[in-house]
């Protein structure tokens, strides 16, 4: 079967009819907000991943799974109808995952779905978080990053104190806003980290586990670095500098620091942890043979 056969072309046309209005609304709505600005990037990565493994996904032997396929398709269409009719963007966007899964099961089979599992799961990062979740996590994270940043700078001798999420450094007061909580960076870095792990394709469970549990702490630490940079800019150059161009630049620094930390962790695990694991495994195998 060719990658773009007539049945698949009809499927793609049907999906376009469903989701072009959705993506139009996203591009003119929540994707223009800072907390969901990563949405277009996630969508483009999803397209890239599908194209990258297109032959493996769409050329699998034809072994349809009708029961599970129709079940996924029904659930997905139900979510889409509810989301579209009630303007619940979380359900509307989330409906793509079961709909795509159902189509693969019906058009190709379970093997095709296994090949495409990561691109489908990756669409989770395009879902907007519910407001109650955002508000709860944002409040907690603002308290934590404020506390840690102030304690570090105080310990090295800066005249700094904290009142909740208000930071007082010398004669200046800084409010740790919602955008500085680090929630967005955690979400974005999680997407970057999982993509990196998938593309490197390492089969070690130890490696994947260590990388996975390190993503959120790295994002948290990177955000602390960002807050500290803004505090120091304000301390040395005034509040105007801290709230101007440097404020936006600090966000870029956050991503750079987080990615560098991710690469460093990857290098450490590959050079120090994995060789020891292989060595211990080889020793045990040799002793068993003896």
N, C-alpha and C positions, 0 to 999 in steps of 0.2 A: 504494500500500500504506500502510495506517495504521501509526503508530509501534508500537502494541501490537496486533498481529494474533494470531490463534489459534496459528500456528506459533511465533511469538516468545514467546508466553505459555507454551507447552509447554517451549520452550528455557529460559526463565527459571526455570521450576519444576524442571527437571532440574538446572540450575546450583545452585539453592538446596539441592536434595537432596545435591549433592556437597559444597558449601562451607560450609553452615551449621555442620556439625560442626567444620570447620577453624577458622572464626572464633570458635566457642565455645571451642575449645582455646586460640586466640591470646589471647582476652580474659581467660582464666583462667590464662594461662601467661606467655609472653615479653613480652606487651604491658604487664605489670606491672613489668617491669624497666626501669631508667632508659635503658639503651642501645637499647631498642626501643619506648620510650614514644611515638615519633612514628608508629608503625604505624597506629593508629586515624585519625589526621589524614590520612595518605596515602590510606587507604581512602575516607574521606569526600570528599576532593578528587577521587579517581577517579570516585566516583559523580556528583559535581557535573559533572565534565567530560563524562561520558557523557550526562547529561541535557541539558547545555548544547548539545551538538551532535547530539542524538538524531535530529532530522529529516534532517540531512545524512548521518548514518551509516546509518540504517535505511531510508531512502527512496531509496537508490541503485537504478539499474536492475538488474534481476535478471540477473546474468551469473555464475553460480557457477563456481568453480575447483575442480573435484572432486579432482584429483590432489593439489594443494598443500593443499587444505582437509582432506582425509582424513589426509594425512601429518602436518600440524600437530596434528590431533585425536588421532591415534594416539600421537604423541610426548607430548602433554600428558597423556593418560590413563595412559600408562606411568609418567610421572613422578609422577602423583597416586597410583597404586597402590603404587609403591615407597615414596613418602614417607609415605603413610598407614599402610601395613603395617609399615614399619620405623621409624616415628616419626622420620622425617627431615623436619623442618618446612621446611627450605630447599627441598626438592624438592616438597613438598606445596603450599606457597604459590606457588612458581615455576611450577607446572603451569598456573596460571590463564592465563599469557600465551599459550602455544601453544594451549590449549583455546579461549580467546576468539577468537584469530586464526583458528583452524580453523573455528569456527562462523560467523564473519563471511564467510569465503571460501565456505563452503558455502551459507549462507543468502542472501547478497547478491552477493559477488564482490570482486575486487581493489580496486575503487574505494572500497567501504565500509571495507575494511581501511586504505587510505591515509587516509581521513578520521579513523579512530580510532587512528592510530599513536601519538599522544602519550599518551593515557590508558593504553594498553597498556604503553608503555615506562615510564610513571610508576610502574607497579606494582613495578618493580625496587626502588624505595626502601622497599618493604614487606618485602623479603627480609632475614632476619637474616644478618649476616655470619658466615662460618665462624669458629670459635674460633681456629684457627691464624692467620688473617688479622688478627683483632682483637688477639691477643696481640703479634704482630710489629709492627703499625702503632702500637699503644698505647705500646710500649716506645720506639720511635723518636721519636714525637711528644712524649712526656714529656721526653725529653732535650733536644729542640729548644726547646720552650716554656720550660723551666727555664733553659736557657743564655741565650736572648734576653732574657727578663724580668730576670734577674740582671744581665746586662751593661748594660742600659738604666738600671736603678736605681743600679747602682754608678757609672756615668758621671756621674749627676746628684748624687752625693754621699752616698748611703745606705750605712750599714755592713752590707753584705750579701755573702754568699759562697754557694758551691754545692758540694755533694758528691754527684755523680750527680743524683738527683732529689730530694735533700734540700736545702732552701734554709734558710740560716741568716741571719736578719736581727736585729741587736742580740742580745738574749738568747733569742730564739725560734727554734724549728726547725719548718719546715713540710715535709711530705711531699707531693709532687705525686702524687696518687692516679690510678688509671686513669681515673676519671670526669673528671679535669681535663686529660686528654691532648688533648682537642679533637676526637677522632675522631667522637663523637656529633654535635657541632656542625657538623663538616664534612659529615656525611651529611645532617643536617637542613637546613643552609643550601643544599646542592646541590639539594635538593628544592624549597626556596623559590625559589632563583634560576632554575631551569629553568622552574618554573611562571610566574614573573614574565615571563621571556622569551617564553613561549608566549602568555600573555594579552596582552602588548603587541603581539605580532604583527608585529614589524619584519622586513622582508624583507632588510635589508642583511646580507650575509655578514660584513662587517667588524665590524658591531655585535655580531652573534651570537657571532662568534669571540672578540672582546675580552671580552665578558661571560662567556662560557663558561670561558675560561682564567683569569679573575679570581676565580671563586667560591671555589675552595679557598684561594688566598692570603688572601682576605678573611676566611674562617673561621679561618685560622691566626692572622692578626693580631688578630682579635677575641678569640681565646682568650688571647693574650698580654696583652691589655688586662685580661681577667678575672683572670689570675694576678697581675698587677701590683696590681690593686685589692685582692685578698685579702692580698697581702704588705703593702701600705700600711695596711690596716685592722688587721692583726696588729701592725704596728710601732707604730701610734699608740694602739690601743685594747686590745691584748692578744690572746692566742690564743683566748680564749672568744668574743670578738666575731668573729674571723676564721672560726671554725668554726660559728657559730650562724646566726642569720637572714641575716646579711650574706653568708654562703657561698651560700645559695640565691638571694639577691638578685643576686649577681654573675653567676649563670647567666642571669638575665633581662637584665642589662646586656649580656652577650655577644650575645644575639640582637638586641637593639635596636641595638647598635653595628654589627653585621654588616649588618643590613637598611639602616641609614642609609648605610653605606659603599656598599652595592649601589645605592641610589638616587642617591647622589652620582656614582658611576661612570657610571650610565645618563645622568644629566644632562650630564656632561662629554663623553661620547661623542656624544650627540645634538647638543650645542651647538658643540663644537669639531672633532671628527673628521669626522662625516658631512658637514657643509657643505663642508669642504675637499675631501673625496672627490668630492662632486657638482660642485664648481667645477672641479676638475682634469679630471673626465670631460667636462664641458661644453666646456672649453677644447680638449681633444683632439678632440672631435667637430667643433667649429667649424673647427679647423685642418685637419682631414681634408677638410671640405667645400670650404675655400678651395684 
